[in-house]
Amino acid sequence: LWELYPGHPNLLPAYLDGPRELAGPDGAGYVAKPLLGREGAGVTVHEPGSAPVLRDEPCCYQELAPLPDFAGNRVVLGAWVVEDEAAGLGIRESAGLVTDEYARFLPHVIL
């Protein structure tokens, strides 16, 4: 989506061929997410200024955007849309930077 809508305020820069400008001395930092990953498995976090690291497996390299910390908890909201209508919301809460299979999950249905 980033390459279709570069600079869109609701998107983070993301690339399939490497971290590009996200790495290096002036980079914002990035995460490398395996294309076949599940629930945070294999996600690596690269802090701002870190050197670029290309992985052997296909990955999405996305700008680092740490979630806010609320008393040691980081919350991610996941929305489901079906045929242009809101259908549900999942709230996942984790202590780490990467939301993984140990995250607490609370589903919501939108009627």
QUICORNOR-V981166 format. One record per residue. N is the residue number from 1. RES is the residue in three letters. SS is DSSP state (a for helix, b for strand, c for the rest). Layout:
n res ss
N RES SS
N RES SS
//
This chain:
n res ss
1 LEU c
2 TRP c
3 GLU c
4 LEU c
5 TYR c
6 PRO c
7 GLY c
8 HIS c
9 PRO c
10 ASN c
11 LEU c
12 LEU c
13 PRO c
14 ALA b
15 TYR b
16 LEU c
17 ASP c
18 GLY c
19 PRO c
20 ARG a
21 GLU a
22 LEU a
23 ALA c
24 GLY c
25 PRO c
26 ASP c
27 GLY c
28 ALA c
29 GLY c
30 TYR b
31 VAL b
32 ALA b
33 LYS b
34 PRO b
35 LEU c
36 LEU c
37 GLY c
38 ARG c
39 GLU c
40 GLY c
41 ALA c
42 GLY c
43 VAL c
44 THR b
45 VAL b
46 HIS b
47 GLU c
48 PRO c
49 GLY c
50 SER c
51 ALA c
52 PRO c
53 VAL c
54 LEU c
55 ARG c
56 ASP c
57 GLU c
58 PRO c
59 CYS b
60 CYS b
61 TYR b
62 GLN b
63 GLU b
64 LEU c
65 ALA c
66 PRO c
67 LEU c
68 PRO c
69 ASP c
70 PHE b
71 ALA c
72 GLY c
73 ASN b
74 ARG b
75 VAL b
76 VAL b
77 LEU b
78 GLY b
79 ALA b
80 TRP b
81 VAL b
82 VAL b
83 GLU c
84 ASP c
85 GLU b
86 ALA b
87 ALA b
88 GLY b
89 LEU b
90 GLY b
91 ILE b
92 ARG b
93 GLU b
94 SER b
95 ALA c
96 GLY c
97 LEU c
98 VAL c
99 THR c
100 ASP c
101 GLU c
102 TYR c
103 ALA c
104 ARG b
105 PHE b
106 LEU b
107 PRO b
108 HIS b
109 VAL b
110 ILE c
111 LEU c
//
